[in-house]
Amino acid sequence: MAIEVGNVFEGRVTGVKPFGAFVALPEGRVGMVHISEVSNEFVQDINTVLHDGDAVKVQVINIAPDGKIALSIKRLLPPAPRQPREGRPAAAVAAEPSYQLGSQGTQAGLSPVGQVCFFGTEQKGTTMPAKFELIAPCFFGCESTAKFELTRIGAENIRVEDGRLSFCGGAEMIAAANLNLRTVERVMLLLARYKATTFDELFDGVYSIPWEEFLPADAAFPVTGSSLNSQLTSIPACQSVIKKAVVKRLMKGHRTTVLPESGVEYKVRFMLRKNVCEIMLDTTGEGLHKRGYRRNAMEAPLRETLAATIADLGRVRRDSLVEDPFCGSGTLLIEAAQKAMNIAPGLKRRFAAERYSFVPAALWAEQRQKALAESKLDVGFEAFGYDIDPAAVAQANVNAKLAGVENRCHFEVADVATFAAKPEAIVLTNPPYGERLGTIEGAAKLARTLGQQMEASPCAGLYAITADMDFELHYGKRANKRRKMYNGMIPCQLYMYYNAPKTEKMAKPMPKSGFDGKRTYFEKK
């Protein structure tokens, strides 16, 4: 039998140290049982339990990138009866949800305030629940596209809120969401949602989570978060209370007095909104906009997640022709190409949860193979990008190659004044503004030039995202539709021009005060 996470072996103790015991495994391999994984009872001195030469049955619980194998004995033992926390009555513990083997979780669906957010029945042979509630934050304006993506990968109970989506799925959904979602910023595992107006309530809610089921005894667990419209306003104080609660629970659950935090990092996040606290584990690591192909970017780059949303709103398909007269480092066209070819955006990077013991490596491998198999590399999609800056064009070509779409995306040095869109083309563009140009007057001039070129060479549609709230005035035409969006913290508008049905109304004029509160007027020339 191969040595993989979850497999059980008969081994022999080859050495005992104060912190754990080394066990000989098949194939000449050696693993270690940490003192916290020896017994369901607290072990003060491991020498009272294990000795050199003892035959033991162990389960592989983690294999580190450097090949070190973590083992457990206690996970093969019957669960110990739950004991009340010091200073807490036994009746309170009895009232808590049970996480013991064979118990049932709550019915699948979004957890109301005050419940631990696990769903369905537990996985066979462990206390880990079969389904979790997951949260995917996204930029304002990207929610509808993200919902379609979640539906496509089989997520359940999808709910959309401003700037985020929540959904349910098993451990395989953690892998699938991270690998396949183009338009969200990260995927977080929601562990609890409850009311917290005092630090005691904050502590108790965190302590009620079975952290020992998620974090090994040597896990590192930094805490970050935010608070808005809540009585608990001090972020450092909340971090300290949450950290203390996790420590107390882990010490109890792992029967240890030492938490070295020398192992895999599990990022704990909290969010307080109107006195409701959500405790989450970050499964992504670096944001999902970090695809792995853009090593260097030009000034004021467009987020990859936002570019993917624009490609979807522009209705890019497998046989589309897409152009961009201000391509910069090529992000819009590269994201459009990957969408058309159904290339999963996360294939060229790694994720935090790939090192989490409760998400088996086999699931990640399975989801990666599935994503690769669903790629469509023989489509008719083509993209052409132009920029006046040779350095930007060179960078765009490098990025396209790293993204695996160099045969579909072509970049050239050219001025927008010579741009002539092909009749069947979809134009996706981010006209220079602010940092990329330096002056508002220069941005207005470029928008006028683009409007003139598009009037001379009409196409299937133009989708322009910019922070210029007077873009329509400079461009010379009101958009069919507009959508408020954010590029990072920069408020923008996506202006959409296309051949609309006669019954469709044009977008209303921009209000005199843009949603970023800043507007500058120029006379049209």
Secondary structure, DSSP 8 states (H G I E B T S, - for coil): ----TT-EEEEEEEEEETTEEEEE-GGG-EEEEEGGGS-SS--S-GGGT--TT-EEEEEEEEE-TT--EEEESGGGS--------TTS-HHHHHHS---STT-B-B-SS---TTEE-EEEEE-TTSSSEEEEEEEEE--TT-HHHHHHHHHHTT-EEEEEETTEEEEEE-HHHHHHHHHH-SS-S--EEEEEEEE-SSHHHHHHHHHTS-GGGTS-TT-B--EEEEEESSS---HHHHHHHHHHHHHHHHHHHTT-S-----S-B--EEEEEETTEEEEEEESSSS-TT--SS-SS--SS---HHHHHHHHHHTT--TT-EEEETT-TTSHHHHHHHHHHTT--TTTTS--GGGG-TTS-HHHHHHHHHHHHHT--TT---EEEEEES-HHHHHHHHHHHHHHT-TTTEEEEE--GGG----TT-EEEE----GGGTS-HHHHHHHHHHHHHHHHHS--SEEEEEES-TTHHHHHTS--SEEEEEEETTEEEEEEEEE---TTS-------SS-TTS--------
